Structure formats: C-alpha cells, structure tokens
Amino acid sequence: MNLNADFDSPVIVHSDQLEWQASPMKGVDRRMLDRIGGEVARATTIVRYAPGSAFSAHTHTGGEEFIVLEGVFQDEHGDFPAGTYVRNPPTTSHTPSSAEGCTIFVKLWQFDMEDRTQFRKDMADELVAPVDGVATAILHKDDREVVSYSHIDAEATLTSQAQGGIEVLVIDGSITTGDDTLRKNDWLRLPEGETLSAVGGPEGAKLWIKTGHLPFAKAPQA
C-alpha cells in the first residue's frame, strides 16, 4: 500500500473524519495517515486500543515512536499516560496493551537503523518558558531530525523554516495555517523547502512537530 507517499507534496488529513480500520489484532483499530508497505510498513498512524485489548509481542526492527493521546498505554516496561512521548529504537521489543483503553499516534520504520536510544518523556514537563506566546520542548534531536512539542496561545504564531520537511499533529486546540484550520488529531506534512506558519485558535493549541526527516523517507527493508 502507498498512502500519502509523495513526500514532495503537502498533505493535510482531518483524521477524525476517517473510518477506523481493523488491525490484525481484535480490539485494536487504526486510522492511517501515511504508509509505504503492507503490514510491515513505513507508517504514520493513529491507533485505538479498546479497553482490555492487547497486541502480540513483537520486535521493532525499524523502530517505533509514539505519543499517548488519550487513556493509558501499557507494556512490560510500565504505564504510559496521555501526554507521554516514547521512542523504541530498532531491536527493541514489547507486548502492548491497555486495560482502560487508549489512543496513540505512532510512527514505524522511521529511525536511523543505528539508533539504540530508548526513552520516555512527559512532554509537558519538558516545556520551557514561552516566547511571544509559544512554549516549546525539544523531545529528541539527532543528525536526521528534530522532534518537538509546543503550546501556542490564542492568536500567537509558530513559524518554522526547518530544512528537510515539516510534520505536525494537533494534539489539542486548533491552528490556522494558510486557508486551512486544523483541529484535534488533524495532521499536516509539508515538503522540504516549505514554511510552516501556524496561528493558535481561540483556545490555543498543543502541537507535536517533527522536522528534517523527509529526505530519509523510504520503504522498510525486508
């Protein structure tokens, strides 16, 4: 499957308008945002675990990063409440589940294959003092990408001219960018060379942002 696989074109997905699609595991459904491949894929997805559901044990051959959007995600490493950012690099493994149910935003097969740095962070705890109505936390930075989390006040503007493409998930609130309004769970990807200018809506916004990574986008290796 190729879905939103042209990384030279901008794309916006209003994910709450998508139907949930069943995964191979009962009680685990997903909304696909971009994808190259079948069940083993370079993928960006919103995944919903029903209460009491679980996924089988697996190894992250190409790495996994995720944000817990709602509820509590669980595995043998602990409980991960809403607002947690997790990086599970290549070679890590786990058995995910959720007793109460949860929703996560997850990216697969998008790591440097030599990366072995595993961590979890409470995103809000990482925020620094706001500047002109925008508070930002750098969650991860390497030679390929920068991952950040931002709070934008109402009518404040966040601008990025980062090289290598820009990707945004609206975690809460809303933003206006150009002629488009993005609300909770909406997703935006801009190709290399484009500028992001996001204005906070009436309630402000909470954003997850990744930059620099699109030149490395490719299908997973068997």
N, C-alpha and C positions, 0 to 999 in steps of 0.2 A: 504494500500500500504506500502510495505517496500522497500526503495531505499537507497543503501549505509548504511544499518542499522547494519552492523557488525563493531562495534567500536573497535574491536581488530585487524583490518586490515587497512593498509594505503590506501588512495584513493586520486586520482587526477582527477579533472573534468575540461576540457577545455570548459568552459560554452558557449563561443561564437560559438562552433560547434553544440550546441543543438538547436533543433527547439523550437520556442516559443509555449507554450500550453495555450489555453484559460482558464481563470478563470471563476467562475460563474458570474462575472460582465463584461458587454460589455466594450471593450476598455482596459481591464486590463489582461495582459498576463504574463506568468511566465516560468522560467527555473528552474527545481527542482534539487537541489544538494544532499540533503538527506531528508528522510521523513519516519516517522512511523505513520501511520494512514491515514484517508481519508481526507475530507475537514477540520475536526478538527484533527490536527496532530502536532507532534513534527517535525518541518520542518526548513530547511535552503534553501532559495530560492532567485533567482534574479527575481524581478518583474518590469514590464514595464507598465507605465500608458500612454496611448495615450493622446494628447492634449484634454483638456476638459472632461476627464474621471473622474469617481468617484467610490468609493466603499461605500457600505451601512454602516450605523452606526453600530458599534459593540463594545463589551466589550472584553478586553484581559484577559480572565480567567486564562491563563497560562503565561501571559506576552509576550511582543514583544520588540525586539531591532532591529534597522535598521541603515544603512548608506545610505545617498543620494549619488548616484554615478554620476548621470547626471540630469540636469534640476532642477526644484523646486517642492518639495513635499509640500502639503498644508493640513491643517485641521483647526478646530476651534481654535486651540492653536497658529497658526501662519504659517509663511512660512519657509521652511527648504531647503536652497540651497545646491548644491553639496558640499561635504566635511563635512556635519553635521552628528554627531552621536547622536542617540536618544534612550533612554530607557523608555519604558512604562510598568511598572510592573503590576502584577496581580491586577485586579479590575478596571484598567483604561479603558477609552473608548474614541473613536473619530470617525469622519467621514472623511476619507482621500480622497483627490482629487489632481488634478494637472491641472491648466489652460493651461500651456505651454507644459505639458508632462514631465515625469521624469522616471528615472530608480533607483531602490533601491535594496540593499542587505538586506534581512530580516530574522530574526530567531524567531520562535514562540515556545511557551511551553518549554522554556529552563531556566526559572527563579527559584530561591528559592521561594516557594509559600508564604513565609512570607515577602518577599521584597516589600517595598512600596516606594522606592526611584525613583522618576521620574525626568529626566533631559535631556537637550540637550547640546551638545558641538560642537564648531567649532574645528575639530581635529587638524588642522594646528596651531591654537592658543595655543594648549597645548604642543607643541614640546619644548624640552629643547635643550641645545647646543649639537651638535654631538660629539661623541667619536669614533675615528677610522672610521669615515665616516658613522656612524649610529646615527641618531637623533630619539628619542623615546618619546612618550607621553603615560602616563598611564591614560586611559579613565575611567576605573572602576576597583575596586578591592574589593573582599569580600572573605568569607571563602571557596567559591566554585570555583572561577575563577578570572583570571586577563585578562582584555581587554586592548589592546594597539594599538598604531598607530606608524609606523616607516617610516622614509625616509632613504633609503640606497643609498649612492653614487655609481657610476660605479665602479665595481670590489671590493667594500667593502663587508665584510661578516657579516651577522647577525646570531648568534648562540643561540639556546635555548635548554636547557636540562630540561625544566619545567616538573614537575610531573603532571599526570592526563590528558595527551594528549595535542596536539597542533593543532590548526586550523588556516589557512592563506587564506586571499583573496588578490589577487594582484589588487590594485585599479588603478595603473598606472605603466608604465615601464615594466620591466621584471626581473626575477630572475632565477638562475640556482640552482637546488638542486639535488645532485646526477647526474643521467644521464638525468634528465628532465628539460626542460625550461618552465617556467610558465609566461604567459603574461597577459595583462589587462583582468580582470574578470575571470581569472583562479583561482581555489580553491583547496586547499590541506588540508587533515586531516591525522594526524599521531597518532597512538595509544599510550597509556601510555607506557613509557619506551623507546621510540624512540627519537632521537635528530634531531632538525632542524638545517641545515646549508644552508643558502641562500646567494648566491653571486649576487650582483647587476649587471644587464646587462649594455650595453653601455650607456643607458640613465638613469641608476639608477632605483629605484623602490619606490613605495609607497605601504605599506602593512598594512592591518588590521589583528591583531593576537589575538586569544583567547587561553588561556591555563588553564589546571586544571579541566576542566568541564566534560570530557567524563565519569568518574565514576558515574556521576549523570544522564546520558542519559537514558531515559525511555519513554514509550508511555504516552500521556496525559490521565489524569483520567476523566472519564465521570462526 
